[in-house]
Every structure is written in C-alpha cells, then in structure tokens.
C-alpha cells in the first residue's frame, strides 16, 4: 500500500516530466505558408500588389486569403541580394504584427544554397572543420538572439536549405563528409537552443529537395538518423518539372509518414501561370492561371491526406517574386492577384 501511495504521489511529477519532454512534439497548426523573402524588396522598390483591383500591402493580401505562415531566408553577408539580418528582421516584424508564424530558413551562405551549390560564407573561408562548427554555432546563436530581442523569435527554423548534398562546401559536402555535415547541423541546432533564451525552442526542420523521390529521401534520412540529430520536421521541395509526378509525391509522403513518424511540410512548391517549363513536353496542368491554381489544390490535397495527420502544410516559393521567375508568382505583370491566391479560402473562411 505504501508503495502504491508513493506511486500515486509521484504520478503528477512523472506526467509533468513527460509533457515537458513531449513539448517539441506538440500539434502543429496546419501551415498555409508562403516564402515571401522578396516581398519587402519589391514593395520598397515601388511594386504595388492588388487583390480584386484594390491595392493592399502584400502581407495583408495573404492574410486575407488564409495564409498563417511566412518563410524568410537568411544569408550571412549578401552583396547582391537583400536578405541580411536587418532586412529579414524588419519583414518578420511586419508579418508578426499581422499574426503570421515565422519559419526562418538559414542558407549558411552569402548567396543561394541549394543542391547544386552550398558556398561557404566569405567570412568563414579557410577555416578548419572545428572552426566552422564553432562559427555555425556562434552565428546561429547570435542571429536567433537578435530575432528574440526584436520580439520575433521564429516558430520554426531550417538548419540549412535543400541539404540533400550537404552544406558549407567543401567541408560538409555529401556523400563524402557525413561526419562533418552532421557536426555542422548539430552546431546549428545547438545555436538555436542557445539563442532562444528562456523561450521555447523553435521547432527544427531538416529540408531536402526530394519531394517525389522516395529512394533518395530514404537514403538521406536513414543516414542522418544514425547521427541522432535532434530535429522535429521533415521539409521537402516539390517542383514537378524537376522532381516527379504527383503520384510520386503521394508515395513519398506515405513512406515518410510511415517510416519516420515525423511531421512533414512541403516547404517549397511552385507552378507557372504562363508557359515556362513545359514548352517541349506535355504538362501535368496547363501553364495558365487556372492550371497554377489546380496544381496547388492537388499538392495540398496530397499533403492533407498524409497518414496519421503528419502532413502539416504547404509553402509556395515565391508568390511575390518578380523578373525572370515572375511566372511562378501569385501576381500578374500588373500586380493583380491570380486565381491561385484563393485556394485556401474554402479551408480558412467560415
């Protein structure tokens, strides 16, 4: 009886410990998201976005159509692109004021980092592996602290961008340098933890670009998981002209949910509203405004049907893009919103 009484008395403590340990696995609000890293630059340059003929701030337009997450990239010391710390915090503040959640995307580079290139920041060139690990930790810690002090601590953080082939080349290049790559990822995660202060740790995403490639997804995450990396979500890019069919995406979502039992977000997806990628072969959807909308509807349906509710959202890349990539955006050449902006209206309006 005495042992039973002790167990009853200790139950609340065990429950508290369980809940505290389980906190990173808390339910994720379904992310209706957009990477809007170009938005401030466009509007600062005089670009006006319109919805149903009415000019509005771009963030307001997305909020009006059910978007609840914004993704922002961060470059170390960019010389040609605007996405430095000051710019990114300013855009994060504007988004947070409207109630958006924030996903911060570390490129760990001065410019674009993707499967074909992962340039070491100029400030880190010539460093040894041990020095790079320290640099990643300190830089992540300091920048996360800057977001926290600005009252815009991210809700989620990507440690690297499309890291299927590693990051911070040549030190962390895959497949040859898995030990180094794992060290760098762990340093980034530790930096997030150190920079958050007394706040809850942002959820950690590992992002690759194999949304419709089950074989490469398995190879990467099976190997990553042998290093006991403490991450919360899998992020995937999915562009059908590069990555495969919608059936391939569906099969991979099923595989990831079953095999890894982690939340999954299609964190980059896009389709063109004018003929761009499918000029010499049949497209899965017409490259028209309506076909672009149909594409996002289908991707969203596949994510929402992921087993055990582990499909946690879709982010578009990048709705406010202009110039040569403008056909992937949500606005026509005159700044007017295209039909794709309405995809989530039926899910979010009541």
C-alpha positions as CSV (number, residue, x, y, z in Angstrom):
1,X,0.0,0.0,0.0
2,X,2.8,2.4,0.9
3,X,4.5,1.7,-2.5
4,X,1.1,2.4,-4.2
5,X,0.7,5.7,-2.3
6,X,4.2,6.8,-3.3
7,X,3.4,5.9,-6.9
8,X,0.2,8.0,-6.8
9,X,2.1,10.9,-5.3
10,X,4.8,10.7,-7.9
11,X,2.3,10.4,-10.8
12,X,1.9,14.2,-11.3
13,X,5.7,14.6,-11.4
14,X,6.1,11.9,-14.0
15,X,3.2,13.4,-16.0
16,X,4.9,16.9,-15.8
17,X,8.2,15.4,-17.0
18,X,6.5,13.5,-19.8
19,X,4.7,16.6,-21.0
20,X,7.8,18.8,-20.8
21,X,9.8,16.2,-22.8
22,X,6.9,15.9,-25.3
23,X,6.6,19.6,-25.9
24,X,8.5,19.6,-29.1
25,X,6.0,17.1,-30.5
26,X,3.0,19.3,-29.8
27,X,0.4,19.6,-32.5
28,X,1.4,21.7,-35.4
29,X,-1.2,24.1,-36.8
30,X,-1.6,23.3,-40.5
31,X,0.7,25.7,-42.3
32,X,-0.8,27.7,-45.1
33,X,2.5,29.2,-46.0
34,X,4.5,31.4,-48.4
35,X,8.1,32.2,-48.8
36,X,7.9,36.0,-49.1
37,X,11.6,36.8,-48.8
38,X,11.4,39.1,-51.9
39,X,8.3,40.9,-50.7
40,X,9.8,43.9,-48.9
41,X,12.3,44.5,-51.6
42,X,9.6,44.5,-54.2
43,X,7.4,46.9,-52.2
44,X,10.3,49.1,-51.2
45,X,11.0,49.4,-55.0
46,X,7.5,50.6,-55.7
47,X,5.8,47.4,-56.6
48,X,2.0,47.6,-55.8
49,X,0.1,44.4,-55.2
50,X,-3.7,44.3,-55.8
51,X,-6.5,41.9,-54.8
52,X,-9.7,42.2,-56.7
53,X,-8.5,45.5,-58.1
54,X,-7.7,47.0,-54.7
55,X,-4.1,47.9,-53.8
56,X,-3.1,46.4,-50.5
57,X,0.1,45.6,-48.6
58,X,1.2,42.1,-49.8
59,X,1.2,40.6,-46.3
60,X,-2.4,41.8,-45.9
61,X,-3.5,40.1,-49.1
62,X,-2.0,36.8,-48.0
63,X,-3.6,37.1,-44.5
64,X,-7.0,37.8,-46.2
65,X,-6.7,34.5,-48.0
66,X,-6.0,32.3,-45.0
67,X,-2.2,32.3,-45.0
68,X,-0.8,31.9,-41.5
69,X,2.9,31.2,-42.0
70,X,5.7,33.2,-43.6
71,X,9.0,31.7,-44.6
72,X,12.1,34.0,-44.7
73,X,15.6,33.1,-45.9
74,X,18.7,34.5,-44.2
75,X,22.1,34.9,-45.9
76,X,25.2,35.5,-43.9
77,X,26.7,38.6,-45.7
78,X,24.9,39.0,-49.0
79,X,26.3,41.5,-51.5
80,X,23.7,41.4,-54.3
81,X,20.5,40.1,-52.5
82,X,18.7,41.9,-49.7
83,X,18.2,39.0,-47.3
84,X,20.6,40.0,-44.5
85,X,19.7,40.1,-40.8
86,X,18.4,43.6,-40.7
87,X,16.1,43.2,-43.7
88,X,14.8,39.8,-42.5
89,X,14.0,41.1,-39.0
90,X,12.1,44.1,-40.5
91,X,10.0,41.8,-42.6
92,X,9.5,39.4,-39.7
93,X,8.2,42.3,-37.6
94,X,5.7,43.3,-40.2
95,X,4.5,39.6,-40.5
96,X,4.3,39.0,-36.8
97,X,2.1,42.1,-36.3
98,X,-0.4,40.5,-38.6
99,X,-0.3,37.2,-36.7
100,X,1.8,35.2,-39.0
101,X,4.0,32.4,-37.7
102,X,7.6,32.5,-38.8
103,X,9.8,29.9,-40.4
104,X,13.4,31.1,-40.6
105,X,15.5,29.5,-43.4
106,X,19.3,29.5,-42.8
107,X,21.3,29.2,-46.0
108,X,24.6,29.4,-44.2
109,X,26.0,31.2,-47.3
110,X,26.2,34.7,-48.7
111,X,24.0,33.7,-51.6
112,X,21.7,30.9,-52.7
113,X,22.4,27.5,-51.2
114,X,20.7,24.5,-53.0
115,X,21.6,21.0,-54.1
116,X,23.9,22.4,-56.8
117,X,25.8,24.9,-54.7
118,X,26.5,25.4,-51.0
119,X,29.1,28.2,-50.9
120,X,30.9,28.8,-47.6
121,X,30.3,32.4,-46.4
122,X,33.3,34.6,-47.3
123,X,33.8,35.3,-43.6
124,X,34.4,31.6,-42.9
125,X,36.7,30.8,-45.9
126,X,39.9,29.0,-44.9
127,X,38.5,27.8,-41.5
128,X,39.2,24.3,-40.3
129,X,36.3,21.9,-39.6
130,X,36.4,22.6,-35.9
131,X,36.4,26.4,-36.6
132,X,33.4,26.0,-38.9
133,X,31.5,24.1,-36.3
134,X,32.1,26.9,-33.8
135,X,31.3,29.6,-36.4
136,X,27.9,27.9,-37.2
137,X,27.1,27.7,-33.5
138,X,28.0,31.3,-32.7
139,X,26.4,32.8,-35.8
140,X,23.2,30.9,-35.3
141,X,23.1,31.8,-31.6
142,X,23.7,35.5,-32.3
143,X,21.1,35.7,-35.0
144,X,18.5,33.8,-33.1
145,X,19.1,36.1,-30.1
146,X,18.7,39.1,-32.4
147,X,15.3,37.8,-33.6
148,X,14.3,37.1,-29.9
149,X,15.4,40.6,-28.8
150,X,13.3,42.1,-31.6
151,X,10.3,40.1,-30.3
152,X,10.1,38.0,-33.5
153,X,11.6,34.7,-32.4
154,X,11.0,32.2,-35.2
155,X,8.4,29.5,-34.5
156,X,10.4,27.1,-36.7
157,X,14.0,27.0,-38.1
158,X,15.6,25.3,-41.0
159,X,19.2,24.4,-40.4
160,X,20.3,24.6,-44.0
161,X,18.5,24.9,-47.3
162,X,17.9,21.8,-49.5
163,X,20.8,20.0,-47.9
164,X,20.5,16.7,-49.8
165,X,24.1,17.2,-50.9
166,X,25.3,18.7,-47.6
167,X,26.1,22.3,-46.8
168,X,29.1,24.7,-46.4
169,X,31.1,23.0,-49.1
170,X,33.6,21.5,-49.3
171,X,33.7,20.8,-45.6
172,X,30.2,19.5,-45.3
173,X,29.7,18.2,-48.8
174,X,27.9,14.8,-49.2
175,X,28.2,12.0,-49.7
176,X,31.8,12.1,-48.7
177,X,31.7,14.1,-45.5
178,X,28.7,12.8,-43.5
179,X,30.5,13.2,-40.1
180,X,31.4,16.8,-40.9
181,X,27.8,17.5,-42.2
182,X,26.3,16.1,-39.0
183,X,28.6,18.2,-36.8
184,X,27.5,21.3,-38.7
185,X,23.8,20.5,-38.4
186,X,24.1,19.8,-34.7
187,X,26.0,23.1,-34.3
188,X,23.2,25.0,-35.9
189,X,20.6,23.3,-33.7
190,X,22.7,24.0,-30.6
191,X,22.9,27.6,-31.7
192,X,19.1,27.9,-32.0
193,X,18.8,26.4,-28.5
194,X,21.5,28.8,-27.1
195,X,20.0,31.9,-28.7
196,X,16.4,31.4,-27.7
197,X,17.0,32.4,-24.1
198,X,14.2,31.4,-21.8
199,X,11.7,31.0,-24.6
200,X,10.6,27.6,-26.1
201,X,12.9,26.3,-28.7
202,X,11.7,26.8,-32.2
203,X,10.8,23.6,-34.0
204,X,13.7,22.3,-36.1
205,X,13.3,21.3,-39.8
206,X,15.7,19.4,-42.0
207,X,15.0,20.4,-45.6
208,X,15.8,18.4,-48.8
209,X,14.6,18.7,-52.3
210,X,13.3,15.2,-53.0
211,X,9.6,15.6,-52.6
212,X,8.8,13.0,-55.2
213,X,11.9,10.8,-54.7
214,X,11.4,8.1,-52.1
215,X,14.7,6.4,-52.8
216,X,16.9,9.4,-52.2
217,X,14.7,10.6,-49.3
218,X,15.3,7.2,-47.6
219,X,19.0,7.2,-48.3
220,X,19.4,10.7,-46.8
221,X,17.2,10.4,-43.7
222,X,18.3,6.8,-42.9
223,X,21.9,8.0,-42.8
224,X,21.1,11.3,-41.0
225,X,19.2,9.4,-38.3
226,X,22.3,7.3,-37.4
227,X,23.8,10.5,-36.1
228,X,20.9,11.1,-33.6
229,X,20.2,14.6,-34.9
230,X,17.5,16.3,-32.7
231,X,15.1,17.6,-35.4
232,X,11.3,17.8,-35.4
233,X,10.1,18.0,-39.0
234,X,11.0,16.9,-42.5
235,X,10.8,19.6,-45.2
236,X,10.6,18.8,-48.9
237,X,10.8,20.8,-52.0
238,X,8.4,19.8,-54.9
239,X,8.7,21.3,-58.4
240,X,7.1,18.7,-60.7
241,X,9.3,19.6,-63.7
242,X,12.4,18.7,-61.7
243,X,11.1,16.2,-59.0
244,X,8.5,13.9,-60.5
245,X,4.8,13.3,-60.6
246,X,2.0,13.9,-58.1
247,X,1.8,10.1,-57.6
248,X,5.5,10.1,-56.8
249,X,4.9,12.8,-54.2
250,X,2.0,10.9,-52.7
251,X,4.0,7.7,-52.4
252,X,6.9,9.6,-50.7
253,X,4.6,11.3,-48.3
254,X,3.1,7.9,-47.3
255,X,6.7,6.5,-47.0
256,X,8.0,9.3,-44.8
257,X,4.9,9.3,-42.5
258,X,5.1,5.5,-42.1
259,X,8.9,5.2,-41.8
260,X,9.9,8.3,-39.8
261,X,6.7,9.3,-38.0
262,X,7.6,12.9,-38.1
263,X,5.7,16.0,-39.2
264,X,6.2,16.7,-42.9
265,X,5.8,20.0,-44.8
266,X,6.1,20.6,-48.5
267,X,8.1,23.7,-47.8
268,X,8.7,24.7,-51.4
269,X,6.3,24.2,-54.2
270,X,5.5,26.3,-57.3
271,X,3.9,26.2,-60.7
272,X,3.9,28.7,-63.6
273,X,0.9,30.7,-64.8
274,X,2.3,31.1,-68.2
275,X,4.2,28.6,-70.5
276,X,7.7,28.3,-69.0
277,X,8.8,24.8,-68.0
278,X,6.6,22.7,-70.3
279,X,7.2,24.3,-73.8
280,X,8.5,21.0,-75.3
281,X,6.6,18.3,-73.4
282,X,3.0,17.9,-72.1
283,X,2.4,19.5,-68.6
284,X,0.5,17.8,-65.7
285,X,-1.6,21.0,-65.7
286,X,-1.8,23.8,-68.2
287,X,0.7,26.5,-67.5
288,X,-2.1,29.1,-67.1
289,X,-3.6,31.0,-64.2
290,X,-6.2,28.3,-63.7
291,X,-3.7,25.4,-64.1
292,X,-1.5,27.0,-61.5
293,X,-4.4,27.0,-59.1
294,X,-5.2,23.4,-59.9
295,X,-1.6,22.4,-59.1
296,X,-1.7,23.9,-55.6
297,X,-5.1,22.3,-54.9
298,X,-3.7,18.9,-55.8
299,X,-0.5,19.3,-53.8
300,X,-2.5,20.5,-50.8
301,X,-4.8,17.5,-51.1
302,X,-2.0,15.1,-51.1
303,X,-0.4,16.7,-48.0
304,X,-3.7,16.7,-46.1
305,X,-4.2,13.0,-46.9
306,X,-0.8,12.0,-45.4
307,X,-1.4,9.2,-42.9
308,X,-1.8,10.0,-39.2
309,X,-2.2,13.7,-39.9
310,X,1.6,14.1,-40.4
311,X,1.2,16.3,-43.4
312,X,1.5,19.7,-41.8
313,X,1.4,22.2,-44.5
314,X,2.4,23.7,-47.9
315,X,4.6,26.7,-48.6
316,X,4.7,28.4,-52.0
317,X,8.0,29.6,-53.5
318,X,7.8,32.5,-54.0
319,X,4.5,34.4,-54.5
320,X,6.0,37.9,-54.7
321,X,8.9,37.1,-57.0
322,X,9.4,39.4,-60.0
323,X,11.6,39.4,-63.0
324,X,12.5,36.1,-64.8
325,X,10.9,34.0,-62.1
326,X,7.7,36.1,-62.1
327,X,5.7,33.3,-63.8
328,X,5.9,31.3,-60.6
329,X,4.4,34.1,-58.6
330,X,0.8,34.8,-57.4
331,X,0.5,38.1,-59.3
332,X,0.4,39.0,-63.0
333,X,2.6,41.6,-64.7
334,X,0.3,44.4,-63.4
335,X,0.5,43.2,-59.8
336,X,-3.0,41.8,-59.7
337,X,-3.6,38.6,-57.7
338,X,-4.1,35.5,-59.8
339,X,-6.7,32.7,-59.0
340,X,-4.2,30.7,-57.1
341,X,-4.5,33.1,-54.2
342,X,-8.0,31.7,-53.4
343,X,-7.0,28.0,-52.9
344,X,-7.2,28.1,-49.1
345,X,-10.3,30.4,-48.9
346,X,-12.6,27.4,-48.6
347,X,-10.5,25.9,-45.8
348,X,-10.0,29.0,-43.7
349,X,-13.1,31.1,-44.1
350,X,-16.2,30.5,-42.0
